[in-house]
Each structure stands twice: as structure tokens, then as C-alpha cells.
């Protein structure tokens, strides 16, 4: 019988829902030597967290994360809070000997991220950061093609993460638009994901040059408690300043010689969640779009003349495409939620083996270093080096 990993999770809204689903399903589809037990869900609103715990299948609930991380019946602390709480909870959890899974971006800044990494390493606990898009089978297959040399020398990585959910000037001043809570705006929320995908697929960054921009600088105050999607303004007359970026764009040089082009925005009308990348090499190219996440487009220069062009591979073949054999017959597609199941499966395997699967806090620090270098460049107007992790 698999041993239990007793989970306590802080946060119960969007990410709490996604993580809860993963903990509930993972042992039903993956053969694990250690599997999660959903022990306690934590949130400040007692009535709301109690209802969420019952709905998502948690055994109990807490209203103080400090009590949660100190509980002897908790092995793993999952952090899905606003960004300004990540470091305090993660460090305290590590000091109590708990394994840690943390949502992205890892921290508010690079110094804080390094302190979090030092804490989990000092405690000897397993740690991961929740960059779930790595775990789409098509992204994993792209990694296999690149690592095997099938694309040859990599020349370009280009990525976009485009959304449009705050274009209305009357959309309220939710926490994601406040620097003291979020750390940054689109850059930390969306650029963090495509930076992580770039590092996963192509390698480490050397230097960057970019800009951050805020289109709407004042918004109605939000007292709805919704936090982001679904929030509504309570008074159109009372407004507060937006203190983060609405859009980010930057160029990058990778240490291996490739060039990168990145764009992230919440002002790209018609793009609900447009996370896309393309990789070009000397022998071929791949491209992927989250909104069509089961498919990978692949091009090889060696194809015969007249037959060249991007082909579409539906990455659902068990035994060939990563994770596909845990689900359905070929072409019976999976969805966004499965990326979290795959991540949790890797985390459970890591805890059983006493190792920290990637992406872990080292990746979180490296991603934070790129985010911070772009922010410096936006202020200096120059190319900025990316700090070592």
C-alpha cells in the first residue's frame, strides 16, 4: 500500500480549486508509492473555507496558516496565496520540516526567492514551484525533440502570453494590480510562465532588454473579495492607483547562443489565455498553443521538397508522448487540469524518493532573476545581465 503524503493547502480560490482536483485524481490514474491525503484547507474566511473544503474533498480546514504549518499531521504545505505571502509561509513550513509546493512567481523579488531556496535546502525538504505548463504532453514532447537534437542548433525562441480580462477601465483594483501584494503585474503573472518554458526548452538566459508599461493607471476600488476574475467594482467614484505593469515586452540572449522574443499583456483583445511559443533550429521547428494544448506543430528541414511545412501531431499516443498512457485512447484529448495532475504526480514521486523534481525552487530563483533583469532594463533602457541563481 502506498504511504500517505498528508497535504495542507493555503488558498482555496482559482489555484486552490485546480490543486484540489489534482490531489483528488492523481492516485486514481498514476501508480504512486506515496500518494496525497487531503487533510486541511486553509483560508481567512471561516465560512468560505469550510464550504470549499467540503466541496473539494478536504478532511478539515484552518483559518490561520501558522497553525496549519505547525500541525504534526501535515507533511506537505501547498501555497496558493497572493504573492506577498509566499515567502513567509514557505520559510515557516520548511522550518517545521514540511515539503513545499508554491505557486508562481516564487517571490516578490530575487532576494526573497533566494531566502526561500536557502530555507528549503537548509531544512532538507522536497520543494517545487507550480509551473504547470511544463507538464502538458505536447510541451514535454517538444522538450524530447530538442534534447535529442532533432531540431539541431537552436536559433530562436519566441513566446507570447496574451490575455484581455482587465481591458475595461472600470474593472476593479484587484490584488493582482497592486505592487505591495503582487510584486509585479503581467510580468510576474504571465512572463513568469513563458520564461520558465524558455528555460525548460532552450536553457539559461544571459541578458535581456525590455520594457514594462501600464495603460490604465487608476481603477475603481474592489471590496468584493473576489481577488481577480469575477470581481466587480463596488463604487465607480472611489478609485486607487494601479502600481504594476499591464504589459511587458523583452528581447533575450540565451547562454547557448539562441535569441528570444517575449511578450505578455492583459490588453490583447480576443485573447482569453493565449500562451504560445515557437522554437526554431537548424534542422527544424516546433510551435505550441495552450488553447490547442494537445497538439504540437513540427517542421523538419529534411522533408522532401514539396512536402515541407508544419505538421500537426496530436500528442495523445501512450508510450510515445509523455503522460499520455495514464489517460485515454489516442486522440481522446486531455485539458488544462491534467497539467496539475502530472505536476502533483512528479511531486509525489519526488517526496517518495527524497528529491525535488523540476521545476523546483532553484528554477523559481532563476525565473525570478530573469523577471528582475527585465524590470531593471525597463528602468535603465539598457541590456541587463541575468544574475546567477
N, C-alpha and C positions, 0 to 999 in steps of 0.2 A: 504494500500500500504506500502511495506517495505521502511524504511528510507534508505538513501544512506550513504555509507562509502566512502568518496572521497579519492582515493588512489594516492599517488605519489611514484614512484619506481625509485631507483637509481641503474643503471646497466641494460644492455639490451642484453647480450650475452646468454650463456647457461642457467643460472638460470633465467635471465630475460625472456627468452622465456618460460620456464616451469611455472614461476609465472604468466605471462601474460595469458597463456592458462587457468590456474586455475581461475583467476579473471573473464575471459570471460565466462566460463562454469558453475561456481558454482551455480548461481541463477537459471539456467535452469534445474538443477537436484535436488537441495535442496530447501525446503521451508524455507526461511530466513525472520526474522523480520528486519534485516539490511543487505543490500547487497552491494557489491563493485561497485563503478563507477570508471572507468579507466581514471583519469583526466590528469596525466602528467608523462611522462617517461624522465629520466634524464641520460645524458652521456656527456663526454667531447667533443666528435667529433660531431659537429653540423649536418653535412650531414648524418652521420651514425645513430644518434639517431632519427633524423627526419624520416628517412626511416623505422627504427624499429618501431617507434610509429605508423606510418601509417599501417605497415604490421600487427602488433599485436593488433590494435584496440584502441590505446590510443587517447584521445581527443587532446592532445598537448604535448610539450616537453620543457625541460630546459637543459641548459649546465652547470649550477652551482648548486650543491646540496644545498648550503646555501640559494639560492633563493627559492628552492623547499620547504625546511622545514619551511620557514618563510611565505609561502603563506597561506592566510586565507581560501582558498577553498580546502585545503588538511587536511584530518582527520587522515590518516594512512600513515606512511612512511615505505616502504619496501626496505631493504638494501641487494643488491646482488652484492656488490663490492668486490675487493680483501680485504683480512682480515685486512690489516693495516688501513683501513678506517672505519671499523665497529664502533669503539668506538666513534670517533668524530661525526659521523653522528647520531648515536643513542642518544647520550647525547644531542646534539643540538636539535634533533627532540623532545625529551622529554621536554626540556626546553621551547619549543614552544607549548607544550600541545598536541603533536601528539602521537597517538598509534604507536607502533613499531613492525615490523616483521623483524628479522635479520637472514641472512644465518649463517651456522655454519662454523668453530668453532666460538663461540660468540666473542672472542677477541684474541689478540696476547699473553696474559698471564693472570694469575689468578687475579692479582691486577687490570688490566684493566677491566676484566669481572665483578669484584665486583663493580667498579665505574659505570659501565653501569647499573647494577642491582639497585644500590642506586639511580641513576638518574631517572629511570622509576618509582621506588617506591615513590620517593620524589614528582614526578610530578603527580602521581596517574593515569597514563595512562596504557592501556592494552598492554601487551608485549608477544611475542612468539619468539622462535628460530626454524628455519626450519629444524628439523629432520624429514623429510617426511616419512622415512621408518616405523616409528611407525604406520602410517596410512594405511598400507596395510591390507586388511581384514584378511588375514591369520595370520599376526602378532598380530592384535587385538584379534583374536580368541585364539591364544596361550596364551595371557595375561589372558583371561577369564578362560581357563583351569587351569592355575597356581593359579590364585586368588581364584578359587572355591575349591582348594585343590585336584583336580582330579589327579595331579601328585605327591601329597604327599609332604614330606620334600624334598626340592631342594638340590641336592648334587653338581651338576656340571653345569657350563655354559661355552660353548666353541664357539668361533666365529672366522671367517676369513673374511677379506675383501681384495680380491686379484684382481689386475689389471696388465696390461702389456704394457701400452701405452708409457712409456719412456725407454724401453729396448734398443732401438737403440742409441748408443753413440753419433750419430750425431743429435739426437733430440735436439732442441734448449733450451737455458736457459730462459724458460718462467717464469712468476712471481711466479708460484707455487713452483719453485725451488730456490727461493731467500728468505732468512730468514727475511730480513728487510721488505718484503711485505707480505709474507705468515705466518710468525711466526714459523712454522714448516712445514715439508713436508708431507709424507704419514701419519704420526702420527696425525696431526691435521686435515687432509683432510679425511682419511679413518678410523683411530682408533676412531675418534670422533663419528662416526655413530654407530660402534659396542659397544662402551662404553655406548652410550645413550640407545641402545636396551637392553643391560645388566641391566642397572639401571631400565628401564621400566619394564622388565620382572622379575628380581630377587631381586633388591634392591640396597642399597648403598654399595660402596666399603669401605673396611677397610684399606688395604695396598696392595702394588704392588712391583714386582721386574721385571725388563725388560732391554731391550737394543734397541738402535736405531743404524742404520748402513746406510752408503752412499756407494754405489757400484761405481758410476761414479762421479768423483769429479770435472771434468771440462766439459763444454759443449759449443757449438757454441752460440754466442750471437744472440738474437732474436730481430729483429726490424720490424717484420711483423705486430705487433699489435694484433695478434690473441689471445694471452694470455695463451692458453693451447692447447686443442685438435685442430688439423688442422694447428698448427704453423709449419713453416719451417725455417731452418737455412738460413740466408742471406749471410754468409761468413764462409766456413769451417775452415778458418785460424784464425779468431778472436774468442777467447774463454774467458769465465769467470768462476769463481768458483761456484760450487753447494754448497750452505750453509745450506741445510736442509737434512733430512734423506730420504732415498729411501725405507727403510723397518723398521718395528717396530714389536717386539715380547715381550709379557709380561705375567706373571702369576699374579693372584689376589686372595685375600681373601675378601669375602663379609662379611658384619656385621652380616648377618643371619646365617653364617657358611658355605655357599657354596664356592666352589673353581672355579676359572675362568682361561681359557687359551685363549689368544688373539694373532692374527697375522694379520698384514696389510702390504702390499707390492705393489709396482708398477712393480715388476720384476718377476711375476709369469706367464710365457709364456702360452698363450692359455686361460687365464682368462681375459675376457674383463671387467666384472663387477661382480666378484664373492663374493657377500655379503651373508654370510651363518652363521647360528647359530644352536646349539643343546642344549637343556636343559634336564638334567636327574634328576629324582626324585625317591623317594622310591616307588611310585605307577605307574610311567610311564615316558615317554619321549616325547618331540616334537622336530622336526627339520624343518628348513625353508631355502630356497634358493631364493634370489631375481630373479635369472634368470629363475625361475619357480614359480613366486611370488603368483599365485592364489592358490597353493597347500600347505597344511601343512601336514607333516608326523607325525603320532601319534601312540604311543605304550602304551599299558596298561598291567601291570603285571597280572591283574586279569583275562585276557583272558584265555580260556581253553587251557590246554596243546595240542600241535599240531596246535593251531590256533594263537599262539603268533607271533608277528612280527610287523613291522611298516606298518600301513595302510595309504593310501593317501586320504586326504579329500580335495575336491575342494571347496574352501571357497567362494562360489557364491550363497548361499541359502539365499534369502531375509527373514528377520525376525529371522534368526539364526546367520548368520555371519555378523559382524559389517559392515555397509555401503552398503552391497550388495543389499538391497532393493531399493537403489537410482538408480540402473543401469539396468541390463538386466535380462532376464530369467536365471535360474540356468545353469551353465557351459558355459555361454556366457562371456568369461573372460574379465577382465579389465587389464590396463597396468600401467607402471611407472608414467605416467602423472596424473593418478587418485589419487595417494597418495598426490599430491599437492592440488588437488581439495578438498579432505577430510580435509586436514590441514586448508585450507582457510575457509571451512565451519565452522570448530570449532572456528577459529579466529573471523569470523563474529558473531557467536553466543556469543562469549565472549565479544565482543565490545557492542553488544545489551544488555547484562546482566551486564556489568561493571566489568567483572572478566577476569583474564589472564589464558587461557587454558594451559594445559601442552602439550608439553614441552615449558616452558617459560624461562625467564632469570635466575630464580633460578636453573633450570635444566642446563642451559648454564654454570653457575658458577660451579656447581657440576661436570659436564663433564670436564670443564677446570681444576679442581683440580686433577682429575684422570690423565689427559694428563700430567700435570706438575709433578705429583709424578713419573710417568714412566720416564720422562726426567731426573729427579733427580737421579733415580735409575740407569739409563744408565751411568751416570757420577760417582756415588758413588760405584756401584757394590753391593749395599745392598738392602734389603727390605726397602721401604719408606712408611710412613703413608700417607693417603689421607686426605688433610686438610678439615675442615668443611666449608660449604658454607657460 
